């Protein structure tokens, strides 16, 4: 990203009316250009002396380039780190190959460095489910416990970018993911029953929707969509996108969801694509959503529809987003209805609207 685009993005952050702003640096890997991260953090912090917002900075990274000096800066400016752990070393290294075949070892070493230097709660991790993971749900959860990580976000593979191009090698069906997810959640609850309070983030999101009166605002389940309103992505190509998924579509050659150039000074023009996305994700007006039992908890994801079918208004029942969340809501209602008192206490604690995971 050019310094001119970066400065414009930093300034535009404060066009949001929100009192709490999360600024996340993604890549590639932002630690490869930590000088730009420093520049942005210092510029935004300076502007905030006037704006007086509550700021939260996050760096999503493999952490392979993490150093003590970077940790010192992160500690000084309360920057959180988000990384990926896909499971035991053999699985992580298969999913995220490096020349030295040591991606897992480098990430774990960096987690320990951050914990020592910044603080014990300075790093969060999440995993991405690949075909290689499907038979190893318990081992993956056990690895998170072994590393002392307080939560695991069991995420499916996305239908965007690199993952979409490699579906034959990495992909699987919604049913296969759901079978894997149930096994992973069983293992999470098994550890909780033994005094290890690890939290599964996807279940927490669903429990928050079902059990809490205070919605945590998870963007993928907002209706109408939060893309372009709850989140804006400023990309290195000089354009703004309504979500990271829209950015990944552009990397694959589909530029239909670009909002505008970052430095385009036309404050009077409406954000057309954002309006189109909101219209396409209004559950009361979308066939299938308007009669769905989970109407109050969910909503269409037009970016998901665009990625899979090349059409924002593809019928929702044809999308992975709908199939996956129907299964997740069905499953959590079944679990809650048959839960013991201890399990209900766990689900109620998970429903509290705390930070629901950061993408990496």
N, C-alpha and C positions, 0 to 999 in steps of 0.2 A: 504494500500500500504506500502511495506517495505521502510525503509529510503534509502536503496541502489537503489531501483527502482525509488524513488522520485528524488534522486540526479541525476540519469542518465537522467530522463525525463527533469529536469531543464536544464541540459547541452545541451540536444539535441534540445531544443527550438531554439537555435541559429544556428542550421544547416539550417534553413530556410533562403532564400535570401531576404525575405521581410524586408522592413525598418520599417514597423508598425506591431507589434506582439500583439495579444490579447491572454492572458492566462486566461482561465476560469476554476474555480474549481467547480466540480459537485459532486453528490453523488449517492445514499444515501443523506446525508446532510453534506457538508464539515465543517459546524460549530461544528459538534460533535467531530471533530479532528482539531480544529483551530490551534493547535500547529504545525501540518504538513503544514497547509496553511502558517503560519508565516515563517516556515523554507524555504518553496519554494519561497515565495516572497522575502525574504532577500537574498537567494542564487542567484536568477535570477537578482535581482537589483545589486548585487555585480558584477556578470559577465558582466552586461550591462555597467558598468563603462569603460570597455574595448571595448565593441561592439558598444555602442552609438546608439542603436535602440530606436524607440518610443514604449513604453510599455503601455499596457492597461490591468489591472487586473480586473476580474469579479468573484464574488462569487454567484453562483446560489443556493438558499436555501429557505426553508420555513421561515427562520429568527426566528424560535422559540427559538433558543439558543443565539440570539443576546444580547450582553451586552454593557455597556458604554465603557468598556476596549477594546472590539473588534472594536467598532466604532472609538475609538481613533486611533487604528492601521490602520484601513481602511482610515481614514482621512489623516494620516501621509504619507501613501503610495499610495494615490489616487486610492483606490479600490472601484469599483462600486458594488452595490448589485442588484441582479435580483431575483424576487420572482414570485409567482403565486397568482392571485386573479381570481377565476372562476366566480365571480358574488356576489350577496348579501350573507349575512352570512349563510342563510339556505341552499343555493346551494353549496357554498364552503365547508361547514362542511359536507354535504352529500358526495361530491366528495372526500374529503380528511379527512376521519374520524380519530379522536384521542380518546383516552380513556375518556378524559374530554369533548369531543364534542365542543371544543373551538379553532379549528385550525384557523378559520377566525379572531377571536378576538386577538389571539397571533400574527398573521402576521401583522394585522393592527397596533397593539401597537408597534411592532418592526419597521414598516415603519415610524411611528411618531418619535420614538427614533432616527432612522438614519437621518431623516430630521433635527432634532434639533442639532444632534451632528456632523454629517459629512457635511450636506448641503442639501438644498431643492431639488436638482436634483440628489441625491445620489442613489435613488432606482428606478428601472423600474419594471413593472409587466406585465405579460401576462396571458391569460386564455386558458384553454383547453375545447373544446366543448364536453360534454357528452350528452347522450340521455335525461337526466333530464333538460338540458339547452335549448333544441330546441324550447320550447314555451315561452322563456323568454329573447329574444334578447334585447328588449328595457330596461328591468330591469338591465341586465348585463352592458350595456353601461352606463346607468344612475349611476350605482354604481361606475364605474371608474371616472365619472365626480364628484360625491359626494366626492370621496377620493382625488380629485385634481390631478389625474394621467393624464399626457399629451398625452398618446397614449394607444391604446388597440390593441393587436394582436389576432385576432379571428382565432384560430388554430383548425383544426380538430383533432380528436383522432387518434393516430398513430396505425399502424398495428404491433406493436412490443411488446415483453415482457408482462408485466402485462395486458396492454390494449388488446392485442391480445387474451390472455387467458380468458378475460371477455367480449368478443364481444357481447354475448347474452344479457348481462345485461347493458352494456355501449354503444354498437355500434349502427350505423345507416347507411343509404345509402348516397352515394355522393349527390343525389338529395335532401335529407333531410338536409344535411349540407349546400348545396347551398341556399336553401330557407331560412334557419336560417341566413346565412351570409348576404344575401341581406337585410334582416330586420335589422340586426345589423348595416350595413353600412348606411342604411337609417337614423337610429337614430344618428349615428355619424355626418352625414351631417346636420341633424336637429339641433343638438347642435351647429355646426359651424355657421349655419345661425343665431343663437342667441348669437353670440359673444364668444362662448367657443371653442377654437381652438384645440380640441382633434383630434388626427390622428389615422386612422386605418392602421396598419402596413402592412397587406397583400395587401390592395389597394395601399399603397405606393410602395411596391415592384413591382406590376404590372404597376403602373404609371411610375416608374423609367425605366422599360423596354421599355414602349411605347413612353414616352415623353422626356426622357433625352438622351443625347449623352454620358453621363458618367455613365457607369454601376456600381451599388453599390456592385456587386459581391455576391449577395445572393446565398449561396452554393447550395441550393436545385434546383436552376434554371440555374446553370452553365452548359455549354455544350462544351466539354465533362465535366463530373462530377468534382466537386471540392473535392470530398471525397478522402482523402489521399494526396492531394496537397495543397488545401486551408485550410484543417483542418486535424489534427492528434489527436487521443484520446489515452492517456496513462492511462491504467486501473489498478485497484487494483490487478487483477489476474496476473500482470507481463507482459501483452501483449500490443502491440500497435494495434489500429484499425483505419480504414480510416474515421470513423464518429461515432457519438453517436448511430445512428441507428444500425450500425454494431456491436457495443458493446452490445446493447440490444438484438440483435439476439443471441449473444454468451450466454447471460444470459438465453435464452430459449433453449440452447443446440445446436445451429447451430454455429459452430466455423469456418465455411468455409471462413470467411472474415478477420480472423486474419492476421496481417501483419508479425509480428515477436515478439520475446521477447524484452522487453525494453532494457535489458542489453546485447543483442546479438551484439557482436562486429564484424560485417561483413559488413563494409562500401562498399565493392566492389560488394556485391550481389544486384541485382536489386530488387525493391519492387514489386514482381510479382503480388500480388493481386491488387495493384494500377494500374498497366498497364492493367490488365484484365478489371477492372472497367472502365477505360478510353476508351478502345476499345468497351465495351458494351454500352457506352453512347455517342458515336460519332454520332450526328444526321444525318449527310450526309450518313451514312452507315446503318442506322436502318430503316427498312420498317415501314411506317406510319409517322415517323418524317421527312423523306426526302421530303414528299409532303405536309406537314402540313402548314397551313397559318401562324402559330406562330413559325415556324422553327427558326427564328432569335431571339426569346425571351426565348425559353425553350429548354429542352432536356430530354432524357430518364433518369430515376432514377433506375439503376440496383439493388441497395440495396432494394428499395421498391419492385421490382419484386421478389427478392430473399425472402423477408419476406412474401409476399402473395402467391407465386407460387413455391418457392424452386428452382428458375431458374433465373439467371442473365439476360438471353436473352429472357424472356417471351415477346411476342408481346406487344408493348407499349399500344395499345388500350385496353388491358386486365387489365391494372394496375390502381389503384386508383389515382396515381400521374398524369397520363395522363388525366383521366376523370375530376379530380378536376380542373386542370389548364386550360383545354379547356373551362370549364364553367366559370372560373374566367376571362380569357382573353375575352371571348365572352361578359361577363357582363360589364367589364370595357370599352370595345370599344363602347357598346351600351350607357353607361352612358356618356362617353366623347362626342359621336356624338350628343347627345341630351342635353348637359349641357348648363346652363345659363353662363353668363360671370363670375359671382361670383363663381360658381361651377368649372369652368375651372381654375380660379385662385387658388382654393383649390387644385385641382389635380396637377397643375404645381408646387405648393409649396411642395406637398408630393413627387413629382418625384425627388427632389434634393437628391443626394446620401449621406444622413446622416446615422448614425448607425441604421440598420434595425432590431432591436430587439435582445434579448439574450435569449437562451433557459433556461428554468428552470424545 
